[in-house]
Amino acid sequence: MIRFRYAALPLTLLAGLAGGYALAQQNTPTASAEVLLTTDKTILGQPFAYPITDAPQVTAAIVTLPPGAETGWHHHDVPLFGYILEGELTVTYEAAGEKLYRSGDALMEALGTPHNGRNETSEPIRILAVFIGAEGVPNSVKAQ
């Protein structure tokens, strides 16, 4: 009888652990995804394509603009996905006028179009910029 009790104890523990595991599985959080942007055009309605290259390169950066700062006039020759993490950014696109981007906005930046971003607020701006480029090809080019 004593052997049986000791033998049953591990089985009882295993059953209890298995039940607890099943309960834990029911309460386990699952991953989710929130689509930020689905598009085949830039913010100015331009179609874009990925560079054809044997040396693709993706660069992700967090760009921070303090109050009153500007990016300076520049353009992009590679697709650029932008996501405004914090703040408000005012961008002037030559003849296409101005656009205001706020925290939570996602965009595909204009290609080959000179533009200048400005922080006209009293708070810093933080932008996640993901360039879909190629080795040896600049992600941003200062406008002439």
Sine and cosine of phi, psi and omega as CSV:
sin_phi,cos_phi,sin_psi,cos_psi,sin_omega,cos_omega
0.00,0.00,-0.67,0.75,-0.01,-1.00
-0.89,0.46,-0.67,0.75,0.03,-1.00
-0.86,0.51,-0.66,0.75,0.00,-1.00
-0.89,0.46,-0.69,0.73,0.01,-1.00
-0.88,0.48,-0.73,0.68,0.01,-1.00
-0.91,0.40,-0.59,0.81,0.04,-1.00
-0.93,0.37,-0.58,0.82,-0.01,-1.00
-0.96,0.28,-0.46,0.89,-0.03,-1.00
-0.86,0.51,-0.75,0.66,0.04,-1.00
-0.88,0.47,-0.59,0.80,0.03,-1.00
-0.91,0.41,-0.65,0.76,0.04,-1.00
-0.90,0.45,-0.68,0.74,0.04,-1.00
-0.89,0.45,-0.69,0.72,0.01,-1.00
-0.88,0.48,-0.68,0.73,0.01,-1.00
-0.89,0.46,-0.67,0.74,0.02,-1.00
-0.90,0.43,-0.67,0.74,0.03,-1.00
-0.91,0.41,-0.66,0.75,0.01,-1.00
-0.89,0.46,-0.68,0.74,0.04,-1.00
-0.89,0.45,-0.67,0.75,0.04,-1.00
-0.90,0.43,-0.61,0.79,0.02,-1.00
-0.90,0.44,-0.70,0.72,0.02,-1.00
-0.88,0.47,-0.66,0.75,0.03,-1.00
-0.90,0.44,-0.68,0.73,0.01,-1.00
-0.89,0.45,-0.61,0.79,0.00,-1.00
-0.89,0.46,-0.59,0.81,-0.01,-1.00
-0.93,0.37,-0.47,0.88,-0.05,-1.00
-0.99,-0.17,0.07,1.00,-0.02,-1.00
-0.96,0.29,0.80,-0.61,0.04,-1.00
-0.92,0.38,0.51,-0.86,0.02,-1.00
-0.94,-0.34,0.39,-0.92,0.02,-1.00
-0.95,0.30,0.45,-0.89,0.09,-1.00
-0.63,-0.78,0.28,-0.96,0.02,-1.00
-0.72,-0.70,0.72,-0.70,0.08,-1.00
-0.93,-0.37,0.90,-0.43,0.00,-1.00
-0.94,0.34,0.82,-0.57,-0.01,-1.00
-1.00,0.01,-0.56,0.83,-0.07,-1.00
-0.29,-0.96,0.69,-0.73,0.18,-0.98
-0.73,-0.68,0.89,-0.45,-0.06,-1.00
-0.37,-0.93,0.33,-0.94,0.13,-0.99
-0.84,-0.54,0.25,0.97,0.00,-1.00
-0.69,-0.72,0.38,-0.92,0.07,-1.00
-0.98,0.20,0.03,-1.00,0.01,-1.00
-0.88,0.48,-0.38,0.92,0.03,-1.00
-0.99,-0.16,0.20,0.98,0.04,-1.00
0.99,0.14,0.20,0.98,0.01,-1.00
-0.99,0.15,0.69,-0.72,0.13,-0.99
-0.94,0.35,0.49,-0.87,0.05,-1.00
-0.75,-0.66,0.34,-0.94,0.03,-1.00
-0.63,-0.77,0.42,-0.91,0.04,-1.00
-0.98,0.20,0.55,-0.84,0.00,-1.00
-0.88,0.48,0.65,-0.76,0.11,-0.99
-1.00,0.00,0.92,-0.38,-0.11,-0.99
-0.38,-0.93,0.41,-0.91,0.12,-0.99
-1.00,0.01,-0.06,1.00,-0.04,-1.00
-0.76,-0.65,0.90,0.44,0.01,-1.00
-0.90,0.43,0.48,-0.87,-0.01,-1.00
-0.49,-0.87,0.82,-0.57,0.10,-1.00
-0.97,-0.25,0.75,-0.66,0.03,-1.00
-0.84,-0.54,0.82,-0.58,0.06,-1.00
-0.91,-0.41,0.73,-0.68,-0.03,-1.00
-0.59,-0.80,0.47,-0.88,0.16,-0.99
-0.97,-0.24,0.89,-0.45,0.00,-1.00
-0.99,-0.12,0.79,-0.62,0.02,-1.00
-0.88,-0.47,0.79,-0.61,0.07,-1.00
-0.88,-0.47,0.90,-0.44,0.07,-1.00
-0.94,0.34,0.23,-0.97,0.03,-1.00
-0.79,0.61,0.71,-0.70,0.03,-1.00
0.99,0.12,-0.12,0.99,-0.05,-1.00
-0.99,0.16,0.39,-0.92,0.06,-1.00
-0.77,-0.64,0.42,-0.91,0.07,-1.00
-0.98,0.19,-0.40,0.92,-0.16,-0.99
1.00,0.09,0.46,-0.89,-0.02,-1.00
-0.92,0.39,0.79,-0.61,-0.03,-1.00
-0.38,-0.92,0.12,-0.99,0.11,-0.99
-0.60,-0.80,0.22,-0.97,-0.01,-1.00
-0.86,-0.51,0.73,-0.69,0.05,-1.00
-0.97,-0.23,0.02,1.00,0.06,-1.00
-0.81,-0.58,0.49,-0.87,0.03,-1.00
-0.85,0.53,0.64,-0.77,-0.02,-1.00
-0.72,-0.69,0.88,-0.48,0.13,-0.99
-1.00,-0.05,0.76,-0.65,0.02,-1.00
-0.84,-0.54,0.60,-0.80,0.06,-1.00
-0.69,-0.72,0.85,-0.52,-0.03,-1.00
-0.99,0.17,0.94,-0.34,-0.01,-1.00
-0.98,0.20,-0.67,0.74,-0.03,-1.00
-0.52,-0.86,0.58,-0.81,0.16,-0.99
1.00,-0.02,-0.19,-0.98,0.01,-1.00
-0.76,-0.65,0.71,-0.70,-0.03,-1.00
-0.84,-0.54,0.80,-0.60,0.08,-1.00
-0.98,-0.21,0.82,-0.57,-0.02,-1.00
-0.86,-0.51,0.76,-0.65,0.09,-1.00
-0.98,-0.21,0.80,-0.59,0.01,-1.00
-0.92,-0.39,0.99,0.12,0.01,-1.00
0.41,0.91,-0.88,-0.48,-0.09,-1.00
-0.94,0.33,-0.28,0.96,-0.04,-1.00
-0.99,0.15,-0.05,1.00,0.07,-1.00
0.99,0.12,-0.36,-0.93,-0.08,-1.00
-0.95,-0.31,0.49,-0.87,0.12,-0.99
-0.72,-0.70,0.59,-0.81,0.03,-1.00
-0.93,-0.36,0.80,-0.60,0.04,-1.00
-0.91,-0.42,0.70,-0.72,-0.03,-1.00
-0.87,-0.49,0.27,-0.96,0.05,-1.00
-0.72,0.69,0.78,-0.62,-0.02,-1.00
0.99,-0.10,-0.17,0.99,0.03,-1.00
-0.98,0.20,0.64,-0.77,0.07,-1.00
-0.85,-0.52,0.59,-0.81,-0.05,-1.00
-0.41,-0.91,0.40,-0.92,0.24,-0.97
-0.98,-0.21,0.89,-0.46,-0.09,-1.00
-0.93,0.37,0.41,-0.91,0.02,-1.00
-0.87,0.49,0.56,-0.83,0.05,-1.00
-0.97,-0.23,0.74,-0.68,0.10,-0.99
0.90,0.43,0.13,0.99,-0.03,-1.00
-0.96,-0.29,0.89,-0.47,0.03,-1.00
-0.86,0.51,0.67,-0.74,0.01,-1.00
-0.45,-0.89,0.32,-0.95,0.00,-1.00
-0.69,-0.72,0.81,-0.59,0.04,-1.00
-0.99,-0.16,0.64,-0.77,-0.03,-1.00
-0.74,-0.68,0.61,-0.79,0.17,-0.99
-0.99,-0.17,0.97,-0.24,-0.02,-1.00
-0.99,-0.15,0.27,0.96,-0.03,-1.00
-0.94,-0.33,0.01,-1.00,0.01,-1.00
-0.99,-0.13,0.13,0.99,0.00,-1.00
-0.87,-0.49,0.50,-0.87,0.06,-1.00
-0.91,0.41,0.42,-0.91,0.09,-1.00
-0.93,-0.36,0.69,-0.73,0.10,-0.99
-0.81,-0.58,0.79,-0.61,-0.06,-1.00
-0.80,-0.60,0.76,-0.65,0.18,-0.98
-1.00,0.08,0.87,-0.50,0.02,-1.00
-0.90,-0.44,0.83,-0.55,0.01,-1.00
-0.87,-0.49,0.93,-0.36,-0.02,-1.00
-1.00,-0.07,0.78,-0.63,0.04,-1.00
-0.97,-0.22,1.00,0.09,-0.16,-0.99
-0.87,-0.49,-0.50,-0.87,-0.02,-1.00
-0.54,-0.84,0.50,-0.87,0.03,-1.00
-0.84,0.54,0.76,-0.65,0.02,-1.00
1.00,0.06,-0.08,1.00,0.03,-1.00
-0.96,-0.27,0.85,-0.53,-0.04,-1.00
-0.91,0.42,0.60,-0.80,0.04,-1.00
-0.97,0.25,-0.55,0.84,0.04,-1.00
-0.72,-0.69,0.60,-0.80,0.01,-1.00
-0.81,-0.59,0.81,-0.59,0.03,-1.00
-0.88,0.47,0.75,-0.66,0.00,-1.00
-0.95,0.31,0.59,-0.80,-0.01,-1.00
-1.00,-0.01,0.00,0.00,0.00,0.00
